């Protein structure tokens, strides 16, 4: 369940940081921050979906 | 066999987090959260089996099921609170972590009240 999720998020993180470096080196600072925000939002959505899944499972398992 | 998978996953995630933490600490934190969630799901099946087993023991010993559900809720609250508090502590926010733990203690105390009252009533009824 979601082991590939870890590596997908890691790939997004590395991609965003590399893209950030490239963009900031080539002088486009605002695009760099834009990609950082985009990467953060994508990862955040995936993480929140998994956390909701976790809390539902815990609620079911512990008879909340 | 599962423990090897879990430990391998944890070490791999830790190394990846070390790589990412340099440039993007916020994504590193989310990666540690996801690793915690995935590891929980790996053991969720076994844990559910244990809970069902304990439930059947409680039924066999015809103890009031209310005690078991309260016990289970307390364990659940403790787990979630510890999950959140450790994530906050990893991110460096130890003050938020201690607030979460304080809230968890208060909630657990409120849950334990009926059990404590029933215990006291039992003790009083036993006394001559």
Backbone of each chain as ProteinMPNN parsed JSONL, in Angstrom:
{"seq_chain_A": "XXXXXXXXXXXXXXXXXXXXXXXXXXXXXXXXXXXXXXXXXXXXXXXXXXXXXXXXXXXXXXXX", "coords_chain_A": {"N_chain_A": [[0.833, -1.179, 0.0], [1.163, 1.796, -1.158], [3.916, 1.976, -1.055], [5.279, 2.724, -3.262], [4.533, 5.273, -3.222], [6.162, 6.701, -1.528], [8.523, 6.834, -2.979], [7.648, 8.193, -5.161], [7.051, 10.727, -4.146], [9.561, 11.401, -3.272], [10.839, 11.585, -5.715], [9.492, 13.764, -6.827], [10.298, 15.728, -5.023], [13.092, 15.831, -5.432], [13.128, 16.524, -8.105], [11.915, 19.041, -8.073], [13.759, 20.487, -6.557], [16.014, 20.376, -8.178], [15.067, 21.629, -10.48], [14.569, 24.082, -9.423], [17.136, 24.983, -8.844], [18.17, 25.156, -11.451], [16.497, 27.034, -12.652], [16.903, 29.267, -11.009], [19.574, 29.715, -11.452], [19.539, 30.48, -14.123], [18.523, 32.942, -13.993], [15.778, 33.321, -13.756], [14.081, 34.107, -11.288], [11.44, 34.296, -10.288], [10.096, 32.211, -11.541], [11.334, 30.106, -10.355], [10.512, 30.175, -7.675], [7.871, 29.735, -8.238], [7.791, 27.088, -9.244], [8.645, 25.794, -6.983], [6.498, 26.233, -5.231], [4.487, 24.932, -6.663], [5.397, 22.282, -6.656], [5.315, 21.824, -3.942], [2.58, 22.012, -3.393], [1.539, 19.88, -4.839], [2.75, 17.689, -3.59], [1.746, 18.074, -1.061], [-0.987, 17.63, -1.42], [-1.01, 14.898, -2.024], [0.017, 13.883, 0.362], [-1.884, 14.681, 2.22], [-4.105, 13.281, 1.362], [-3.289, 10.675, 1.984], [-3.056, 10.86, 4.735], [-5.663, 11.313, 5.539], [-6.705, 8.887, 4.788], [-5.294, 7.265, 6.567], [-6.303, 8.147, 9.062], [-8.983, 7.44, 8.796], [-8.759, 4.671, 8.718], [-7.723, 4.202, 11.274], [-9.825, 5.128, 12.799], [-11.746, 3.237, 12.153], [-10.53, 0.942, 13.077], [-10.03, 1.259, 15.808], [-12.532, 1.48, 16.821], [-13.626, 4.103, 17.108]], "CA_chain_A": [[0.0, 0.0, 0.0], [1.736, 3.112, -1.168], [5.375, 2.067, -0.927], [5.762, 3.531, -4.393], [4.196, 6.674, -2.937], [7.337, 7.336, -0.932], [9.526, 7.146, -4.007], [7.087, 9.219, -6.053], [7.223, 12.029, -3.489], [10.989, 11.702, -3.286], [11.185, 12.023, -7.069], [8.993, 15.139, -6.991], [11.136, 16.627, -4.244], [14.392, 16.023, -6.086], [12.889, 17.239, -9.371], [11.648, 20.46, -7.789], [14.962, 21.185, -6.108], [16.904, 20.553, -9.334], [14.461, 22.643, -11.354], [14.755, 25.35, -8.744], [18.519, 25.412, -9.064], [18.373, 25.535, -12.859], [15.79, 28.28, -12.942], [17.498, 30.424, -10.321], [20.86, 30.025, -12.111], [19.344, 31.147, -15.423], [18.048, 34.306, -13.792], [14.312, 33.465, -13.62], [13.825, 33.822, -9.874], [10.025, 34.109, -9.938], [9.676, 30.882, -11.955], [11.875, 29.14, -9.385], [9.587, 30.079, -6.53], [6.611, 29.16, -8.731], [7.888, 25.621, -9.294], [8.708, 25.281, -5.603], [5.131, 26.196, -4.698], [3.708, 23.89, -7.338], [5.816, 20.978, -6.131], [4.845, 21.691, -2.557], [1.129, 21.778, -3.38], [1.279, 18.514, -5.324], [3.137, 16.729, -2.546], [0.836, 18.247, 0.079], [-2.265, 16.963, -1.714], [-0.838, 13.452, -1.885], [0.221, 13.538, 1.773], [-3.14, 14.839, 2.962], [-4.984, 12.148, 1.014], [-2.867, 9.48, 2.727], [-3.324, 11.052, 6.169], [-7.099, 11.084, 5.735], [-6.856, 7.441, 4.716], [-4.794, 6.695, 7.828], [-7.212, 8.434, 10.182], [-10.2, 6.623, 8.648], [-8.448, 3.297, 9.146], [-7.586, 4.157, 12.734], [-11.17, 5.261, 13.375], [-12.453, 1.963, 12.027], [-9.871, -0.131, 13.813], [-10.114, 1.452, 17.252], [-13.951, 1.696, 17.174], [-13.819, 5.473, 17.638]], "C_chain_A": [[0.885, 1.252, 0.0], [3.224, 3.166, -0.97], [5.915, 2.884, -2.083], [5.485, 5.012, -4.132], [5.414, 7.408, -2.401], [8.295, 7.748, -2.033], [8.982, 8.156, -4.992], [7.296, 10.602, -5.443], [8.689, 12.407, -3.47], [11.392, 12.222, -4.661], [10.719, 13.458, -7.287], [9.89, 16.104, -6.255], [12.445, 16.909, -4.931], [14.205, 16.835, -7.35], [12.712, 18.724, -9.101], [12.93, 21.161, -7.379], [15.92, 21.387, -7.278], [16.377, 21.666, -10.224], [14.678, 24.027, -10.75], [16.161, 25.893, -8.989], [18.677, 25.934, -10.487], [17.749, 26.886, -13.125], [16.47, 29.469, -12.258], [18.852, 30.761, -10.959], [20.601, 30.828, -13.37], [18.637, 32.473, -15.23], [16.555, 34.419, -13.597], [13.932, 33.117, -12.178], [12.361, 33.505, -9.646], [9.55, 32.732, -10.383], [10.158, 29.83, -10.946], [10.92, 29.009, -8.205], [8.263, 29.463, -6.975], [6.685, 27.643, -8.734], [7.965, 25.06, -7.878], [7.301, 25.16, -5.033], [4.341, 25.081, -5.344], [4.076, 22.521, -6.785], [5.279, 20.763, -4.742], [3.364, 21.355, -2.531], [0.835, 20.346, -3.811], [1.58, 17.518, -4.215], [2.164, 16.826, -1.376], [-0.482, 17.536, -0.171], [-2.117, 15.464, -1.529], [-0.738, 13.065, -0.412], [-1.101, 13.624, 2.521], [-4.088, 13.699, 2.646], [-4.602, 10.922, 1.835], [-3.175, 9.632, 4.214], [-4.803, 10.834, 6.454], [-7.37, 9.587, 5.724], [-6.426, 6.789, 6.031], [-5.797, 6.915, 8.942], [-8.494, 7.643, 10.045], [-9.929, 5.2, 9.109], [-8.374, 3.203, 10.662], [-8.965, 4.246, 13.367], [-11.898, 3.927, 13.299], [-11.841, 0.936, 12.959], [-10.068, 0.027, 15.317], [-11.533, 1.74, 17.698], [-14.148, 3.08, 17.752], [-15.29, 5.838, 17.652]], "O_chain_A": [[1.306, 1.709, 1.063], [3.78, 4.24, -0.743], [6.876, 3.638, -1.931], [6.108, 5.889, -4.73], [5.677, 8.559, -2.752], [8.817, 8.862, -2.033], [9.748, 8.903, -5.6], [7.676, 11.541, -6.143], [9.039, 13.576, -3.63], [12.174, 13.165, -4.777], [11.444, 14.274, -7.855], [10.218, 17.172, -6.771], [12.879, 18.058, -5.018], [15.002, 17.724, -7.651], [13.278, 19.566, -9.799], [13.179, 22.293, -7.792], [16.568, 22.429, -7.378], [17.128, 22.534, -10.668], [14.934, 25.004, -11.455], [16.357, 27.069, -9.294], [19.239, 27.006, -10.71], [18.36, 27.767, -13.729], [16.598, 30.543, -12.847], [19.245, 31.927, -11.012], [21.348, 31.759, -13.672], [18.193, 33.078, -16.205], [16.073, 35.512, -13.298], [13.519, 31.996, -11.882], [12.037, 32.573, -8.911], [8.71, 32.125, -9.719], [9.499, 28.817, -10.712], [10.563, 27.908, -7.787], [7.608, 28.759, -6.206], [5.755, 26.975, -8.281], [7.425, 23.991, -7.596], [6.942, 24.145, -4.437], [3.607, 24.36, -4.668], [3.207, 21.703, -6.483], [4.84, 19.667, -4.393], [2.93, 20.514, -1.744], [-0.013, 19.676, -3.223], [0.784, 16.624, -3.93], [1.796, 15.818, -0.773], [-1.04, 16.914, 0.732], [-2.99, 14.82, -0.947], [-1.315, 12.068, 0.021], [-1.416, 12.767, 3.347], [-4.791, 13.2, 3.525], [-5.474, 10.206, 2.327], [-3.516, 8.656, 4.883], [-5.167, 10.249, 7.475], [-8.15, 9.076, 6.528], [-7.092, 5.89, 6.543], [-6.113, 5.988, 9.689], [-9.057, 7.208, 11.05], [-10.748, 4.592, 9.798], [-8.888, 2.261, 11.265], [-9.26, 3.548, 14.337], [-12.579, 3.524, 14.242], [-12.559, 0.141, 13.566], [-10.252, -0.964, 16.024], [-11.745, 2.193, 18.823], [-14.782, 3.219, 18.798], [-15.649, 6.942, 18.061]]}, "seq_chain_B": "XXXXXXXXXXXXXXXXXXXXXXXXXXXXXXXXXXXXXXXXXXXXXXXXXXXXXXXXXXXXXXXXXXXXXXXXXXXXXXXXXXXXXXXXXXXXXXXXXXXXXXXXXXXXXXXXXXXXXXXXXXXXXXXX", "coords_chain_B": {"N_chain_B": [[9.535, -11.774, 8.493], [8.272, -9.484, 7.621], [9.38, -7.496, 9.156], [11.851, -7.005, 8.145], [11.272, -5.855, 5.744], [10.05, -3.51, 6.618], [12.086, -2.222, 8.073], [13.959, -1.901, 6.069], [12.56, -0.188, 4.383], [12.298, 2.042, 6.057], [14.978, 2.835, 6.396], [15.711, 3.409, 3.768], [13.961, 5.527, 3.206], [14.89, 7.362, 5.093], [17.421, 7.946, 4.101], [16.768, 9.136, 1.67], [15.414, 11.334, 2.613], [17.497, 12.653, 3.86], [18.883, 13.447, 1.628], [17.089, 15.22, 0.414], [16.642, 17.068, 2.363], [18.479, 19.083, 2.364], [17.965, 20.955, 0.203], [15.141, 21.166, 0.123], [13.506, 21.426, 2.815], [10.79, 21.33, 3.527], [9.537, 19.437, 1.914], [10.893, 17.243, 2.747], [9.928, 16.825, 5.323], [7.303, 16.107, 4.747], [7.794, 13.767, 3.47], [8.704, 12.176, 5.544], [6.381, 11.983, 7.0], [4.758, 10.539, 5.248], [6.177, 8.164, 5.155], [5.789, 7.211, 7.737], [3.038, 6.779, 7.633], [2.823, 4.789, 5.684], [4.243, 2.702, 6.863], [2.581, 2.22, 8.989], [0.351, 1.216, 7.665], [1.404, -1.126, 6.779], [1.465, -2.689, 9.048], [-1.126, -2.705, 9.783], [-2.996, -4.728, 9.228], [-2.184, -6.906, 10.826], [-2.485, -5.756, 13.317], [-5.23, -5.314, 13.473], [-6.085, -7.932, 13.614], [-5.118, -8.675, 16.106], [-6.614, -7.016, 17.746], [-9.191, -7.969, 17.301], [-8.883, -10.504, 18.36], [-8.414, -9.96, 21.084], [-10.868, -8.822, 21.634], [-12.546, -11.007, 21.379], [-11.638, -12.538, 23.508], [-12.454, -10.91, 25.598], [-15.204, -11.134, 25.285], [-15.563, -13.852, 25.773], [-14.789, -14.023, 28.426], [-16.894, -12.757, 29.469], [-16.69, -10.046, 30.295], [-17.699, -6.649, 30.762], [-18.286, -5.082, 27.689], [-17.87, -2.4, 27.387], [-15.594, -1.572, 28.779], [-13.568, -2.615, 27.219], [-13.86, -1.225, 24.806], [-13.373, 1.385, 25.616], [-10.747, 1.124, 26.44], [-9.563, 0.501, 24.006], [-10.041, 2.839, 22.568], [-8.469, 4.602, 24.021], [-5.931, 3.627, 23.484], [-5.868, 4.101, 20.758], [-6.06, 6.923, 20.676], [-3.702, 7.556, 21.995], [-1.867, 6.566, 20.16], [-2.305, 8.139, 17.828], [-1.809, 10.707, 18.826], [0.869, 10.48, 19.559], [1.946, 9.995, 17.065], [1.444, 12.433, 15.701], [2.779, 14.208, 17.445], [5.447, 13.388, 17.297], [6.023, 13.932, 14.648], [5.841, 16.718, 14.618], [7.91, 17.254, 16.374], [10.067, 16.288, 14.928], [10.11, 18.179, 12.923], [11.087, 20.249, 14.295], [9.476, 21.691, 15.875], [9.101, 21.635, 18.881], [7.531, 22.698, 20.835], [4.912, 22.731, 19.899], [4.57, 20.008, 19.739], [4.599, 19.244, 22.439], [2.282, 20.493, 23.248], [0.36, 19.03, 21.847], [0.673, 16.571, 23.063], [-0.129, 17.179, 25.646], [-2.836, 17.762, 25.211], [-3.682, 15.249, 24.392], [-3.334, 13.794, 26.729], [-5.262, 14.99, 28.36], [-7.619, 14.318, 27.0], [-7.54, 11.569, 27.196], [-7.774, 11.288, 29.924], [-10.392, 12.216, 30.306], [-11.734, 10.189, 29.03], [-11.201, 8.084, 30.684], [-12.671, 8.479, 32.909], [-15.332, 7.219, 33.398], [-14.541, 4.582, 33.925], [-12.973, 4.82, 36.198], [-14.859, 5.77, 37.994], [-16.6, 3.571, 38.144], [-14.888, 1.749, 39.249], [-14.454, 2.878, 41.79], [-16.997, 2.772, 42.839], [-17.263, 0.03, 43.027], [-15.311, -0.552, 44.96], [-16.33, 0.797, 47.157], [-18.706, -0.574, 47.515], [-17.715, -3.01, 48.317], [-16.577, -2.48, 50.728], [-17.172, -2.924, 54.272]], "CA_chain_B": [[9.834, -11.301, 7.145], [7.782, -8.122, 7.449], [10.203, -6.511, 9.85], [12.971, -6.644, 7.255], [10.727, -4.904, 4.761], [9.786, -2.224, 7.282], [13.351, -1.562, 8.403], [14.562, -1.451, 4.808], [11.823, 0.993, 3.925], [12.621, 3.182, 6.918], [16.341, 3.314, 6.123], [15.719, 4.035, 2.435], [13.297, 6.834, 3.311], [15.76, 8.281, 5.837], [18.508, 8.415, 3.226], [16.19, 10.079, 0.689], [15.116, 12.581, 3.332], [18.767, 13.372, 4.054], [19.234, 14.094, 0.35], [16.185, 16.329, 0.078], [16.549, 18.064, 3.443], [19.35, 20.222, 2.062], [17.312, 22.006, -0.587], [13.692, 21.362, 0.334], [13.14, 20.791, 4.099], [9.352, 21.088, 3.726], [9.161, 18.163, 1.292], [11.488, 16.177, 3.575], [9.004, 16.546, 6.433], [6.147, 15.359, 4.23], [8.254, 12.412, 3.15], [8.732, 11.375, 6.781], [4.984, 11.688, 7.364], [4.265, 9.459, 4.385], [6.812, 6.899, 5.552], [5.076, 6.745, 8.931], [1.71, 6.27, 7.253], [2.975, 3.522, 4.949], [4.635, 1.652, 7.808], [1.398, 1.847, 9.773], [-0.526, 0.362, 6.878], [1.998, -2.471, 6.657], [1.158, -3.511, 10.232], [-2.537, -2.511, 10.162], [-3.707, -6.005, 9.19], [-1.858, -7.701, 12.035], [-3.028, -5.089, 14.499], [-6.668, -5.567, 13.518], [-6.285, -9.309, 14.079], [-4.897, -8.705, 17.564], [-7.746, -6.355, 18.41], [-10.334, -8.896, 17.273], [-8.604, -11.612, 19.305], [-8.664, -9.463, 22.446], [-12.306, -8.648, 21.778], [-13.185, -12.318, 21.612], [-11.333, -12.944, 24.894], [-13.331, -10.155, 26.512], [-16.555, -11.696, 25.234], [-15.568, -15.17, 26.423], [-14.751, -13.831, 29.883], [-18.096, -11.923, 29.611], [-16.471, -8.751, 30.944], [-18.493, -5.623, 30.073], [-17.54, -4.689, 26.491], [-17.564, -0.958, 27.458], [-14.212, -1.375, 29.214], [-12.651, -2.898, 26.117], [-13.907, -0.156, 23.794], [-12.677, 2.567, 26.142], [-9.303, 0.807, 26.388], [-9.12, 0.59, 22.615], [-10.029, 4.254, 22.187], [-7.31, 5.253, 24.65], [-4.737, 3.224, 22.732], [-5.911, 4.817, 19.482], [-5.718, 8.332, 20.894], [-2.28, 7.651, 22.311], [-1.073, 6.367, 18.941], [-2.403, 9.298, 16.925], [-1.129, 11.853, 19.453], [2.318, 10.262, 19.469], [2.277, 10.157, 15.639], [1.509, 13.868, 15.399], [3.783, 14.904, 18.252], [6.807, 13.096, 16.808], [6.238, 14.655, 13.381], [6.126, 18.125, 14.954], [9.244, 17.346, 16.988], [11.05, 16.148, 13.833], [10.2, 19.424, 12.161], [11.735, 21.266, 15.116], [8.469, 22.442, 16.656], [8.836, 20.783, 20.053], [6.476, 23.275, 21.696], [3.622, 22.218, 19.407], [4.497, 18.586, 20.099], [4.194, 19.071, 23.849], [0.861, 20.867, 23.373], [-0.44, 17.896, 21.366], [0.698, 15.5, 24.072], [-0.971, 17.612, 26.775], [-4.238, 17.575, 24.813], [-3.983, 13.812, 24.383], [-3.492, 13.331, 28.129], [-6.559, 15.448, 28.887], [-8.7, 13.536, 26.376], [-7.517, 10.208, 27.751], [-8.326, 11.351, 31.288], [-11.857, 12.294, 30.263], [-12.27, 8.883, 28.64], [-11.012, 7.092, 31.747], [-13.517, 8.809, 34.076], [-16.333, 6.214, 33.777], [-13.933, 3.373, 34.493], [-12.538, 5.123, 37.566], [-16.034, 5.828, 38.87], [-17.124, 2.223, 38.408], [-13.966, 1.103, 40.202], [-14.683, 3.41, 43.14], [-18.263, 2.217, 43.345], [-17.013, -1.368, 43.411], [-14.557, -0.573, 46.225], [-17.231, 1.216, 48.243], [-19.68, -1.636, 47.799], [-17.051, -4.125, 49.015], [-16.224, -2.145, 52.132], [-18.281, -3.279, 55.205]], "C_chain_B": [[9.416, -9.831, 7.022], [8.741, -7.121, 8.041], [11.361, -6.082, 8.956], [12.492, -5.624, 6.234], [10.56, -3.532, 5.399], [11.089, -1.493, 7.555], [14.019, -1.064, 7.123], [13.895, -0.195, 4.297], [12.214, 2.214, 4.744], [13.993, 3.742, 6.594], [16.387, 4.004, 4.769], [15.093, 5.426, 2.513], [14.189, 7.831, 4.045], [16.857, 8.823, 4.943], [17.958, 9.435, 2.236], [15.907, 11.41, 1.371], [16.407, 13.37, 3.544], [19.155, 14.095, 2.769], [18.399, 15.343, 0.165], [16.266, 17.436, 1.113], [17.409, 19.284, 3.12], [18.599, 21.316, 1.345], [15.906, 22.269, -0.1], [13.293, 20.727, 1.68], [11.645, 20.511, 4.205], [8.937, 19.765, 3.086], [9.757, 17.01, 2.093], [10.55, 15.822, 4.726], [7.834, 15.725, 5.924], [6.542, 13.933, 3.894], [8.285, 11.559, 4.421], [7.312, 11.049, 7.233], [4.48, 10.497, 6.557], [4.889, 8.131, 4.771], [6.114, 6.337, 6.779], [3.748, 6.131, 8.567], [1.848, 4.916, 6.578], [3.347, 2.403, 5.915], [3.439, 1.247, 8.647], [0.509, 0.914, 8.973], [0.061, -1.04, 6.72], [1.613, -3.331, 7.851], [-0.324, -3.446, 10.581], [-3.261, -3.849, 10.213], [-3.452, -6.812, 10.448], [-2.516, -7.084, 13.252], [-4.519, -5.347, 14.611], [-6.924, -6.974, 14.023], [-6.123, -9.38, 15.588], [-6.097, -8.113, 18.289], [-8.947, -7.284, 18.43], [-10.128, -10.02, 18.277], [-8.913, -11.152, 20.723], [-10.163, -9.309, 22.672], [-12.975, -9.971, 22.068], [-12.873, -12.81, 23.009], [-12.27, -12.229, 25.859], [-14.731, -10.746, 26.498], [-16.6, -13.018, 25.986], [-15.607, -14.994, 27.931], [-15.927, -12.981, 30.324], [-17.847, -10.696, 30.498], [-17.258, -7.718, 30.14], [-17.683, -5.071, 28.898], [-17.157, -3.205, 26.55], [-16.117, -0.752, 27.843], [-13.268, -1.577, 28.044], [-12.662, -1.765, 25.103], [-13.19, 1.086, 24.316], [-11.173, 2.34, 26.075], [-8.776, 0.999, 24.973], [-9.041, 2.032, 22.171], [-8.808, 4.948, 22.761], [-6.052, 4.9, 23.886], [-4.703, 3.978, 21.404], [-5.508, 6.27, 19.637], [-4.237, 8.473, 21.17], [-1.453, 7.507, 21.042], [-1.114, 7.601, 18.05], [-1.647, 10.487, 17.51], [0.387, 11.69, 19.321], [2.768, 10.439, 18.029], [2.437, 11.644, 15.308], [2.626, 14.561, 16.154], [5.182, 14.623, 17.71], [7.064, 13.831, 15.503], [6.583, 16.111, 13.678], [7.523, 18.244, 15.549], [10.312, 17.189, 15.908], [11.236, 17.467, 13.111], [10.811, 20.531, 13.008], [10.764, 22.038, 15.972], [8.151, 21.655, 17.925], [7.758, 21.392, 20.941], [5.112, 22.776, 21.234], [3.465, 20.764, 19.811], [4.046, 18.43, 21.547], [2.746, 19.493, 24.036], [-0.016, 19.697, 22.944], [-0.482, 16.809, 22.429], [-0.155, 15.882, 25.272], [-2.44, 17.38, 26.429], [-4.594, 16.099, 24.851], [-4.184, 13.315, 25.801], [-4.853, 13.743, 28.655], [-7.68, 14.598, 28.311], [-8.738, 12.138, 26.97], [-8.085, 10.219, 29.165], [-9.845, 11.384, 31.229], [-12.445, 10.945, 29.884], [-12.214, 7.909, 29.806], [-11.963, 7.332, 32.909], [-14.537, 7.718, 34.374], [-15.715, 4.98, 34.407], [-13.538, 3.628, 35.947], [-13.747, 5.169, 38.491], [-16.554, 4.424, 39.149], [-16.21, 1.496, 39.376], [-14.254, 1.584, 41.611], [-15.971, 2.839, 43.704], [-18.056, 0.783, 43.811], [-16.338, -1.403, 44.78], [-15.499, -0.225, 47.376], [-18.206, 0.095, 48.562], [-19.01, -2.787, 48.534], [-16.853, -3.792, 50.478], [-17.416, -2.443, 53.045], [-19.063, -2.044, 55.624]], "O_chain_B": [[10.115, -9.031, 6.398], [8.911, -6.024, 7.508], [11.799, -4.932, 9.004], [13.194, -4.669, 5.901], [10.889, -2.513, 4.792], [11.198, -0.293, 7.304], [14.571, 0.035, 7.083], [14.554, 0.739, 3.839], [12.436, 3.293, 4.194], [14.174, 4.957, 6.52], [17.016, 5.051, 4.621], [15.626, 6.386, 1.957], [14.246, 9.004, 3.676], [17.193, 10.006, 5.005], [18.582, 10.466, 1.983], [16.127, 12.476, 0.796], [16.42, 14.595, 3.426], [19.685, 15.206, 2.804], [18.918, 16.399, -0.196], [16.0, 18.599, 0.809], [17.1, 20.394, 3.554], [18.578, 22.463, 1.791], [15.502, 23.418, 0.075], [12.791, 19.604, 1.693], [11.247, 19.568, 4.888], [8.096, 19.048, 3.627], [9.191, 15.917, 2.117], [10.397, 14.649, 5.064], [7.412, 14.766, 6.57], [5.74, 13.007, 4.013], [7.943, 10.377, 4.393], [7.06, 9.977, 7.782], [3.865, 9.576, 7.093], [4.231, 7.092, 4.727], [5.871, 5.134, 6.863], [3.361, 5.095, 9.108], [1.082, 3.996, 6.864], [2.836, 1.289, 5.807], [3.285, 0.073, 8.985], [-0.027, -0.057, 9.508], [-0.671, -2.016, 6.55], [1.448, -4.543, 7.72], [-0.753, -4.057, 11.561], [-4.049, -4.094, 11.127], [-4.38, -7.337, 11.062], [-3.04, -7.79, 14.114], [-5.03, -5.573, 15.708], [-7.871, -7.198, 14.776], [-6.89, -10.057, 16.272], [-6.542, -8.636, 19.312], [-9.645, -7.386, 19.439], [-11.063, -10.441, 18.958], [-9.586, -11.854, 21.479], [-10.675, -9.619, 23.747], [-13.871, -10.05, 22.908], [-13.722, -13.431, 23.649], [-12.806, -12.822, 26.795], [-15.379, -10.855, 27.539], [-17.538, -13.286, 26.738], [-16.336, -15.692, 28.635], [-15.949, -12.522, 31.467], [-18.676, -10.347, 31.34], [-17.46, -7.906, 28.941], [-16.541, -4.645, 29.071], [-16.235, -2.78, 25.855], [-15.459, 0.141, 27.308], [-12.3, -0.835, 27.874], [-11.611, -1.377, 24.592], [-12.487, 1.763, 23.567], [-10.415, 3.236, 25.703], [-7.707, 1.57, 24.757], [-8.1, 2.424, 21.481], [-8.18, 5.774, 22.098], [-5.197, 5.756, 23.66], [-3.647, 4.44, 20.973], [-4.724, 6.797, 18.848], [-3.582, 9.381, 20.659], [-0.467, 8.219, 20.851], [-0.076, 8.058, 17.57], [-0.935, 11.192, 16.794], [1.098, 12.646, 19.01], [3.85, 10.973, 17.781], [3.433, 12.056, 14.713], [3.339, 15.395, 15.596], [6.018, 15.525, 17.668], [8.175, 14.301, 15.261], [7.495, 16.676, 13.075], [8.24, 19.206, 15.275], [11.341, 17.862, 15.949], [12.348, 17.839, 12.734], [11.036, 21.635, 12.51], [11.161, 22.937, 16.713], [7.071, 21.076, 18.045], [7.132, 20.677, 21.723], [4.256, 22.438, 22.052], [2.375, 20.327, 20.18], [3.208, 17.581, 21.85], [2.043, 18.933, 24.878], [-1.019, 19.399, 23.593], [-1.524, 16.2, 22.673], [-0.827, 15.032, 25.857], [-3.201, 16.865, 27.248], [-5.684, 15.732, 25.293], [-5.084, 12.518, 26.065], [-5.53, 12.957, 29.317], [-8.592, 14.197, 29.036], [-9.809, 11.584, 27.219], [-8.785, 9.291, 29.568], [-10.518, 10.686, 31.986], [-13.525, 10.583, 30.351], [-13.056, 7.018, 29.922], [-12.065, 6.493, 33.804], [-14.621, 7.3, 35.529], [-16.294, 4.392, 35.32], [-13.736, 2.778, 36.816], [-13.693, 4.683, 39.62], [-16.915, 4.12, 40.286], [-16.668, 0.725, 40.219], [-14.293, 0.777, 42.54], [-16.046, 2.47, 44.876], [-18.588, 0.365, 44.839], [-16.73, -2.175, 45.654], [-15.474, -0.863, 48.429], [-18.503, -0.165, 49.727], [-19.67, -3.481, 49.307], [-16.938, -4.654, 51.353], [-18.56, -2.238, 52.639], [-20.017, -2.15, 56.394]]}, "name": "protein", "num_of_chains": 2, "seq": "XXXXXXXXXXXXXXXXXXXXXXXXXXXXXXXXXXXXXXXXXXXXXXXXXXXXXXXXXXXXXXXXXXXXXXXXXXXXXXXXXXXXXXXXXXXXXXXXXXXXXXXXXXXXXXXXXXXXXXXXXXXXXXXXXXXXXXXXXXXXXXXXXXXXXXXXXXXXXXXXXXXXXXXXXXXXXXXXXXXXXXXXXXXXXXXX"}
